[in-house]
Amino acid sequence: MRRQQGMRLDERWFRLDESLVSAFVERWHPETHTFYMPFGECTITLQDVAYQLGLPVDGRYVSGCLTDFHVYIEGGRPAWQWFHELLGVLPPANQIQKFAVNCTWFQKTFEECPEGADEKTVRRFARVYIMMLLGTQLFADKSGNRIHIRWLPFVAWLEKMGGYSWGRRH
């Protein structure tokens, strides 16, 4: 009996068309970031990504600038003090590498928002969740297992999250 080829996305399975994927892989040219198709060149556009992910591409841009990060926001307060104020806890020193925190610490510390949590606690869990998305999915680094605290400014004011452009620089 032939095993059905599929992929899992969250809790759902979907069928993977291997021949279609292979055709796209063969036509991809990394030097130009385009697919060479019989009808001409094409590529995935920023609008395609925005539509797929539901992220706005207009507004204030997201930047990972790290200049003088040790005294970053809010009147020159140290970044770790700000981290503690926003998330309510500091990671132990063995979970930190420079300004990056191990994902496993985030996952264990903020595993599940307590039932009946007050608004402040829910906001902390939301900040961590968004930081994990930013640090592991949208703007992952080479480590693959650490989240840089450079994302604090983007999660500090959750009401402003929808005003950022997640796809281009102005």
N, C-alpha and C positions, 0 to 999 in steps of 0.2 A: 504494500500500500504506500503510495507516494504521500509524503508529508506536505501539507499545504504551506506555502511560503507566505508569511505575513509579518507585519510589524505591529508593535503595541505603542499606542499613544495614550498616556494616562491609563484609564481602565478599559479602553476600547481597542479592539484589534481591527486592522484593515489590511486588505490584500495588497501586496506589493507587486506591481507589474515590472518584473526584472528586465524584460526586454526593452521596455520604455526607458527605464532608468539607465540601462546600458547605452541606449541610443543617445541619450542626453550627455552622458559621461564622455562618449566618443566624440561628440561635437563641441564640447567645451574647450575653449582656448584661454588658459589662465593669463597669458600675456596681454590679452585685450579684454578679458572678462566678458566675453561674448560667446554665444552659441553660433556655430556656422551651420545654417540650415539650407536646404535646397533652394529656398526662396530668398536667401540673403542672411545677413547677420542679425541677431536679436539678443537682448539681454534682459535681465530682471531689473525693473526700475524701482526707484525709491517709492513711487506710488503703489507698485505691486506689493512691496513689503508693508507699507502703511495700511493697505487694504487688508492684507492677510493677518497682521498683528493688531490692527485697530489702534495704532499709535499715530498721534498727530505729527506732521512734518513741518508745521509752521509754528512760530513762537520763539521763545528764548531757547537757544541751543544748549545741549548738554555737553559739557566739557570735562575732561578728567585732569585739568591743569593742577599741578602739584606744587607750584611755587610757594615757598614758605608755608607749607601745609601744617607744620608743627604749631603755628599760631594762626589759625585759619579764620574763623568767622566770629561774628558777634563781639566786636571790640577787642580782638586779639586774645580771646580765651584759648587755652590749650585745647587741641582737638579732642584729646581723651576726656577732658572735663565735659565738653559738649556731647561726646558719645554717651557718657554716663547720664547726662540730663535728658537726652532724647530717648535712650533705651532702658534707663533705670538700673543698669548693671554694667560692670566692667569685666572683660575677660581676664583670666589669670595670665600672667606673663608668659607661661609656656604655650599659650594659644595665640600669641602675637608674633609676627615677623615684621619688623619696622612698623608700617601703618596698615598691615593686613591681618585679619583675624581668620583663624581656621573655620571652614564651613561647618565642621562637625560640632564646634562649640555653639555656633548659631543654632544649628538643628536641635541639639540637646537642650539648650537653654530656652529656646522658643518653639519647642516641639508642637505644642497645642495651646491655643488661647483658652484660658479657663472659662468654663461655663459661668455666665452671669458676671463676667468681668466688667469693670467700670470703663468709661470712655478713655481714660488715660492709658489703661492697660491695653485696650484694643488698638489704640493708636501706636503704641510701642510694637505690638506684634505686626501691625500693618507696615511700619517702617522697616522692620527686619525682613519681612517677606519681600518688600520692594527692593531692599538692598541686595538680597540674595538673587532676585531676578536680574538686577543690573550687573552684579558681579559675577554671575555664573552663566547667564543666558545671553543677554544683550551685549555686554562688554566684558566678556571673560578674559582673564589673563592666562599666561602660559601654565601657571601652577595648576589651575583647574580645581583647587581645593581651598582657596583663600579669597576673602572678600575685603577689598580695600575700603578704608573709611572715607575715601574721597567722595563717596556717594552721600554722606551725611547732609550736605547742603541741599540735595535734591529731595530728601525725605523729611527734612525738618518741618516744612509747612505742607502738609498733605493736600491742603486745598489748592495749592498752586501746581500740583503735579500735571494737570491737564493743560497747562500753559506752556509746557516745554516742547521743543521740537526734538524728537528722538531720532531723527534721521539725517540731518544735514547741518553744516556749519553756515552761519551767515557771514 
